[in-house]
Amino acid sequence: MKSRRTKWIGVIVAIAVILGGLSYLLFGQLESNLVYFVTPGELLAKGALAYERPVRLGGMVKKGTIQRENGTAGVEFVLSDGTQEIAVTSQVAPPQMFQEEMGVVVEGRLSSNQRFTADRIMVKHSNEYHPPKEGEKPAIIYKELLK
């Protein structure tokens, strides 16, 4: 029969191993799984090191720069961080809420001609949900959100 002290040492060692494993999972691998975005100024500051590397680029869609490509779902626009600007081209359709002066994160690559080709466009929107009132149509709510 094991002594009481031996049982407690076993319990303490087991707890320490479990806590150590959880700490490693939470903090050790967390950094490699975080995904950040860079601003146009930060991306352009990297110079040639930024060319043809996959990156997330975030900023505001500059007013008056959105151009839809005829016959395709593609779009062109300028993304700005307030100091620097990058022209963005995408062959994928942007989300329905995509509009001027909106926060956007795009995934893609910067080419050597300073043009960013986006494979994905994500828009920033409010996280508040308000269900439609009795008899109110969702299309009306959508128009109110765009104002």
Phi and psi restraints in degrees (value plus and minus 20) as a CYANA .aco file:
   2 LYS   PHI     -94.7   -54.7
   2 LYS   PSI     129.7   169.7
   3 SER   PHI     -97.4   -57.4
   3 SER   PSI     142.0   182.0
   4 ARG   PHI     -82.5   -42.5
   4 ARG   PSI     -57.3   -17.3
   5 ARG   PHI     -85.4   -45.4
   5 ARG   PSI     -59.9   -19.9
   6 THR   PHI     -85.0   -45.0
   6 THR   PSI     -59.2   -19.2
   7 LYS   PHI     -83.1   -43.1
   7 LYS   PSI     -64.0   -24.0
   8 TRP   PHI     -86.1   -46.1
   8 TRP   PSI     -58.1   -18.1
   9 ILE   PHI     -83.7   -43.7
   9 ILE   PSI     -60.2   -20.2
  10 GLY   PHI     -83.5   -43.5
  10 GLY   PSI     -61.9   -21.9
  11 VAL   PHI     -84.5   -44.5
  11 VAL   PSI     -63.5   -23.5
  12 ILE   PHI     -84.8   -44.8
  12 ILE   PSI     -61.9   -21.9
  13 VAL   PHI     -84.4   -44.4
  13 VAL   PSI     -62.2   -22.2
  14 ALA   PHI     -82.6   -42.6
  14 ALA   PSI     -63.6   -23.6
  15 ILE   PHI     -83.7   -43.7
  15 ILE   PSI     -61.6   -21.6
  16 ALA   PHI     -83.7   -43.7
  16 ALA   PSI     -59.9   -19.9
  17 VAL   PHI     -86.2   -46.2
  17 VAL   PSI     -63.3   -23.3
  18 ILE   PHI     -83.7   -43.7
  18 ILE   PSI     -66.3   -26.3
  19 LEU   PHI     -84.0   -44.0
  19 LEU   PSI     -59.0   -19.0
  20 GLY   PHI     -83.9   -43.9
  20 GLY   PSI     -62.8   -22.8
  21 GLY   PHI     -84.2   -44.2
  21 GLY   PSI     -64.1   -24.1
  22 LEU   PHI     -84.1   -44.1
  22 LEU   PSI     -60.9   -20.9
  23 SER   PHI     -81.9   -41.9
  23 SER   PSI     -61.6   -21.6
  24 TYR   PHI     -83.3   -43.3
  24 TYR   PSI     -65.2   -25.2
  25 LEU   PHI     -83.7   -43.7
  25 LEU   PSI     -62.2   -22.2
  26 LEU   PHI     -94.0   -54.0
  26 LEU   PSI     -66.0   -26.0
  27 PHE   PHI    -122.8   -82.8
  27 PHE   PSI     -51.2   -11.2
  28 GLY   PHI     -91.0   -51.0
  28 GLY   PSI     -61.4   -21.4
  29 GLN   PHI    -121.8   -81.8
  29 GLN   PSI     -25.6    14.4
  30 LEU   PHI     -82.7   -42.7
  30 LEU   PSI     -62.0   -22.0
  31 GLU   PHI     -80.6   -40.6
  31 GLU   PSI     -58.7   -18.7
  32 SER   PHI     -94.9   -54.9
  32 SER   PSI     -37.3     2.7
  33 ASN   PHI    -117.8   -77.8
  33 ASN   PSI     -29.2    10.8
  34 LEU   PHI     -95.5   -55.5
  34 LEU   PSI     119.5   159.5
  35 VAL   PHI    -140.5  -100.5
  35 VAL   PSI     100.9   140.9
  36 TYR   PHI    -127.2   -87.2
  36 TYR   PSI     145.6   185.6
  37 PHE   PHI    -140.9  -100.9
  37 PHE   PSI     135.2   175.2
  38 VAL   PHI    -129.6   -89.6
  38 VAL   PSI     137.7   177.7
  39 THR   PHI    -109.2   -69.2
  39 THR   PSI     144.3   184.3
  40 PRO   PHI     -74.5   -34.5
  40 PRO   PSI     -60.6   -20.6
  41 GLY   PHI     -82.7   -42.7
  41 GLY   PSI     -62.9   -22.9
  42 GLU   PHI     -86.4   -46.4
  42 GLU   PSI     -60.2   -20.2
  43 LEU   PHI     -87.0   -47.0
  43 LEU   PSI     -64.5   -24.5
  44 LEU   PHI     -88.0   -48.0
  44 LEU   PSI     -48.0    -8.0
  45 ALA   PHI     -88.0   -48.0
  45 ALA   PSI     -41.7    -1.7
  46 LYS   PHI     -94.7   -54.7
  46 LYS   PSI     -36.1     3.9
  47 GLY   PHI      45.1    85.1
  47 GLY   PSI    -157.3  -117.3
  48 ALA   PHI     -86.1   -46.1
  48 ALA   PSI     -39.0     1.0
  49 LEU   PHI     -87.3   -47.3
  49 LEU   PSI     -39.8     0.2
  50 ALA   PHI    -107.4   -67.4
  50 ALA   PSI     -34.1     5.9
  51 TYR   PHI     -87.8   -47.8
  51 TYR   PSI     115.8   155.8
  52 GLU   PHI      36.5    76.5
  52 GLU   PSI       9.4    49.4
  53 ARG   PHI    -133.3   -93.3
  53 ARG   PSI     116.3   156.3
  54 PRO   PHI     -84.0   -44.0
  54 PRO   PSI     115.1   155.1
  55 VAL   PHI    -175.8  -135.8
  55 VAL   PSI     136.3   176.3
  56 ARG   PHI    -121.7   -81.7
  56 ARG   PSI     108.0   148.0
  57 LEU   PHI    -136.8   -96.8
  57 LEU   PSI     109.1   149.1
  58 GLY   PHI    -143.2  -103.2
  58 GLY   PSI     126.6   166.6
  59 GLY   PHI     154.0   194.0
  59 GLY   PSI    -184.6  -144.6
  60 MET   PHI    -126.7   -86.7
  60 MET   PSI     120.8   160.8
  61 VAL   PHI     -93.7   -53.7
  61 VAL   PSI     101.0   141.0
  62 LYS   PHI     -89.4   -49.4
  62 LYS   PSI     116.1   156.1
  63 LYS   PHI     -81.5   -41.5
  63 LYS   PSI     115.2   155.2
  64 GLY   PHI      60.8   100.8
  64 GLY   PSI      -9.3    30.7
  65 THR   PHI    -129.3   -89.3
  65 THR   PSI     -25.8    14.2
  66 ILE   PHI     -94.9   -54.9
  66 ILE   PSI     105.5   145.5
  67 GLN   PHI    -150.9  -110.9
  67 GLN   PSI     100.9   140.9
  68 ARG   PHI    -105.4   -65.4
  68 ARG   PSI     118.7   158.7
  69 GLU   PHI    -103.1   -63.1
  69 GLU   PSI     107.7   147.7
  70 ASN   PHI     -84.1   -44.1
  70 ASN   PSI     113.9   153.9
  71 GLY   PHI      58.4    98.4
  71 GLY   PSI     -23.1    16.9
  72 THR   PHI    -151.4  -111.4
  72 THR   PSI     152.8   192.8
  73 ALA   PHI    -106.8   -66.8
  73 ALA   PSI     -23.4    16.6
  74 GLY   PHI     -87.8   -47.8
  74 GLY   PSI     144.7   184.7
  75 VAL   PHI    -169.4  -129.4
  75 VAL   PSI     130.1   170.1
  76 GLU   PHI    -145.9  -105.9
  76 GLU   PSI     122.6   162.6
  77 PHE   PHI    -181.9  -141.9
  77 PHE   PSI     153.0   193.0
  78 VAL   PHI    -132.3   -92.3
  78 VAL   PSI     110.8   150.8
  79 LEU   PHI    -124.8   -84.8
  79 LEU   PSI     111.6   151.6
  80 SER   PHI    -150.5  -110.5
  80 SER   PSI     129.6   169.6
  81 ASP   PHI    -131.6   -91.6
  81 ASP   PSI      -8.1    31.9
  82 GLY   PHI      79.4   119.4
  82 GLY   PSI     -43.0    -3.0
  83 THR   PHI    -141.2  -101.2
  83 THR   PSI     -61.4   -21.4
  84 GLN   PHI    -138.5   -98.5
  84 GLN   PSI     136.6   176.6
  85 GLU   PHI    -153.5  -113.5
  85 GLU   PSI     127.1   167.1
  86 ILE   PHI    -154.4  -114.4
  86 ILE   PSI     112.0   152.0
  87 ALA   PHI     -96.0   -56.0
  87 ALA   PSI     113.2   153.2
  88 VAL   PHI    -138.5   -98.5
  88 VAL   PSI     114.7   154.7
  89 THR   PHI    -142.3  -102.3
  89 THR   PSI     115.9   155.9
  90 SER   PHI    -159.7  -119.7
  90 SER   PSI     118.2   158.2
  91 GLN   PHI    -113.7   -73.7
  91 GLN   PSI     -26.8    13.2
  92 VAL   PHI    -114.5   -74.5
  92 VAL   PSI     131.0   171.0
  93 ALA   PHI     -91.0   -51.0
  93 ALA   PSI     113.3   153.3
  94 PRO   PHI     -93.7   -53.7
  94 PRO   PSI     141.4   181.4
  95 PRO   PHI     -80.5   -40.5
  95 PRO   PSI     137.9   177.9
  96 GLN   PHI     -79.0   -39.0
  96 GLN   PSI     -52.5   -12.5
  97 MET   PHI    -100.5   -60.5
  97 MET   PSI     -22.6    17.4
  98 PHE   PHI     -80.9   -40.9
  98 PHE   PSI     107.6   147.6
  99 GLN   PHI    -179.3  -139.3
  99 GLN   PSI     154.4   194.4
 100 GLU   PHI     -86.5   -46.5
 100 GLU   PSI     132.8   172.8
 101 GLU   PHI      36.4    76.4
 101 GLU   PSI      18.0    58.0
 102 MET   PHI    -139.8   -99.8
 102 MET   PSI     125.6   165.6
 103 GLY   PHI     -89.7   -49.7
 103 GLY   PSI     110.5   150.5
 104 VAL   PHI    -158.1  -118.1
 104 VAL   PSI     124.1   164.1
 105 VAL   PHI    -141.1  -101.1
 105 VAL   PSI     106.9   146.9
 106 VAL   PHI    -139.1   -99.1
 106 VAL   PSI     123.8   163.8
 107 GLU   PHI    -128.2   -88.2
 107 GLU   PSI     114.1   154.1
 108 GLY   PHI     149.8   189.8
 108 GLY   PSI    -168.1  -128.1
 109 ARG   PHI    -157.9  -117.9
 109 ARG   PSI     126.1   166.1
 110 LEU   PHI    -114.3   -74.3
 110 LEU   PSI     108.1   148.1
 111 SER   PHI    -110.9   -70.9
 111 SER   PSI     149.4   189.4
 112 SER   PHI     -87.7   -47.7
 112 SER   PSI     -34.5     5.5
 113 ASN   PHI    -111.7   -71.7
 113 ASN   PSI      -1.1    38.9
 114 GLN   PHI      45.9    85.9
 114 GLN   PSI       4.8    44.8
 115 ARG   PHI    -130.9   -90.9
 115 ARG   PSI     111.6   151.6
 116 PHE   PHI    -117.1   -77.1
 116 PHE   PSI     106.1   146.1
 117 THR   PHI    -122.9   -82.9
 117 THR   PSI      95.7   135.7
 118 ALA   PHI    -116.4   -76.4
 118 ALA   PSI     114.9   154.9
 119 ASP   PHI    -116.8   -76.8
 119 ASP   PSI     -37.1     2.9
 120 ARG   PHI    -172.2  -132.2
 120 ARG   PSI     120.1   160.1
 121 ILE   PHI    -143.9  -103.9
 121 ILE   PSI     107.1   147.1
 122 MET   PHI    -143.3  -103.3
 122 MET   PSI     113.5   153.5
 123 VAL   PHI    -124.3   -84.3
 123 VAL   PSI     130.9   170.9
 124 LYS   PHI    -113.0   -73.0
 124 LYS   PSI     111.8   151.8
 125 HIS   PHI    -160.9  -120.9
 125 HIS   PSI     148.7   188.7
 126 SER   PHI     -85.7   -45.7
 126 SER   PSI     125.1   165.1
 127 ASN   PHI    -117.8   -77.8
 127 ASN   PSI      -7.2    32.8
 128 GLU   PHI    -110.3   -70.3
 128 GLU   PSI     111.4   151.4
 129 TYR   PHI    -133.9   -93.9
 129 TYR   PSI     109.2   149.2
 130 HIS   PHI    -146.3  -106.3
 130 HIS   PSI      94.7   134.7
 131 PRO   PHI     -87.2   -47.2
 131 PRO   PSI     134.8   174.8
 132 PRO   PHI     -81.8   -41.8
 132 PRO   PSI     125.5   165.5
 133 LYS   PHI     -95.7   -55.7
 133 LYS   PSI     147.2   187.2
 134 GLU   PHI     -73.5   -33.5
 134 GLU   PSI      99.6   139.6
 135 GLY   PHI      62.6   102.6
 135 GLY   PSI     -22.1    17.9
 136 GLU   PHI    -105.7   -65.7
 136 GLU   PSI     118.9   158.9
 137 LYS   PHI    -113.4   -73.4
 137 LYS   PSI     120.9   160.9
 138 PRO   PHI     -78.1   -38.1
 138 PRO   PSI     -50.5   -10.5
 139 ALA   PHI     -83.3   -43.3
 139 ALA   PSI     -55.2   -15.2
 140 ILE   PHI     -87.8   -47.8
 140 ILE   PSI     -62.1   -22.1
 141 ILE   PHI     -82.6   -42.6
 141 ILE   PSI     -61.8   -21.8
 142 TYR   PHI     -80.4   -40.4
 142 TYR   PSI     -63.8   -23.8
 143 LYS   PHI     -83.2   -43.2
 143 LYS   PSI     -55.7   -15.7
 144 GLU   PHI     -87.4   -47.4
 144 GLU   PSI     -57.1   -17.1
 145 LEU   PHI     -85.6   -45.6
 145 LEU   PSI     -53.0   -13.0
 146 LEU   PHI     -94.5   -54.5
 146 LEU   PSI     -35.0     5.0
